[in-house]
Amino acid sequence: MGNGGVCGFKSAVCERERSNLPGSHSFAPMAAAPTDSTQDAVDELRARPERTGMYFIVHRNTLLSAEYLDDPVEIAEEFFGRFTALNDQIQTLVKEFCAVKLDRELIRRQRERIRISSYRWDGVIRLGEGSALTYRIPTNFAWFLDWIKEREQLGWIDFIANIGVNVPVPEVLSYMGELYAYNVVIGEWQLGLRSLREAEQRGWIHQEMAYGTLDSDATDRLFTELRVLGEGLCSMDSKARELRCTARVDEAARSALTALMREGKAALGAYWDGVGPFARLLAARGYDAALAQDSPLRIFEDPDDGGGRFEGVTEQDYEQLFEARLGDLVSGVAFSHTEGLFRTDADRFEVLAPLMKTALNGSQLSSLHSPHDFLARFAPSILTAYLSRELTFEGDRDAACTSVARAVVERGGGDVDAATLLGGCWGAWLKQLSEQSEEVFHCEVLAQSTWVRGAQGEEERERERGRER
């Protein structure tokens, strides 16, 4: 970042730099990796001219059909070539790409072919020694390059848009929230249930997955994986019902049912291990608060009309599995809709799955008309993320959990800091709860919260503005 700083965007930003930044991405604990301490390489990176603006990566074969400003940046030569610890396969791949500068109008015109990446940093390597002279980058971004290359898309990757082209961190953070809110996001966590489970607890990733449009091709992979697990349960369920009819009088049937229930317990556990993160993804995107109200998937809220209880396990095992894996989802309709959908019969799935895909993939902001609408839908998920998501650096919590939401609210005009946004969230959430039950106000911890007081202050200011009008 020229003289402004040298740390990767999701990196452990050095203390000298952190004190001047509004926030920075965090990443998983740094993996044991080779260290390139070549001072010449560090000096060459620091000597680059500082750039400004929003930079995206594009495959060379796509350049002719893309619109961009200025000359492309040769990121392989200028940046990645300095990281000799980066394996040859990735070095070869990045040579196929360059970085191009876009403005908001060019982003608008090419929105359908732009993808914003979301992933958890892993395999971090560094260049240089000493916190003030260290560049850090992840090594698990090749999946994104392959994705946009195959589909002739333009892509945004955090660290490339930052230290890769030498744009200061504060400038990248200033527009990052807008990118995730109003463009198509593809997360590594969309490519498999295991990745989704691993990513869902990270603070930065929560806001990256919550608001914008999701890549439908990537989401299809989650649907396919869950449906395979659900179909397996359907088959076991049918078999269990058949065996129960004869088990009372047939020893062989009893033995077969006992064996099936052992398999069924494992199968149901695997299914719920996928359903849980998927349902939490839906909840993070405001499904419980708004989208589920008029959804045909509400049939699954009634076990007699939906999928019914899985018969391939004992009632005791069913309850134990539910408590162990899904206790935090008991009150959410996202779980009942998801759990019933993926193990329902083929005809019903064919009709309802596209409705679920539409609810999941579409921008969650298109039907909202004011900051009040936004907070009414997303206050619970923002507060849940703020209070529970994992961060490598606790000082990042405000930025990690509110940057994208603030970009949405600020689009209506004026700056909103994290404290003001959180205060509004507490106020909106408490209002929702008070409408359901007066008993929530017995929660003294919330009543004493700084954010509650902030929300009350905002309400008073709103009343004052009303009197002025």
Summary of the structure (lengths in Angstrom):
residues: 469
radius of gyration: 24.8
end to end distance: 47.3
largest distance: 83.6
contacts: 1553
relative contact order: 0.10
helix: 62%
strand: 9%
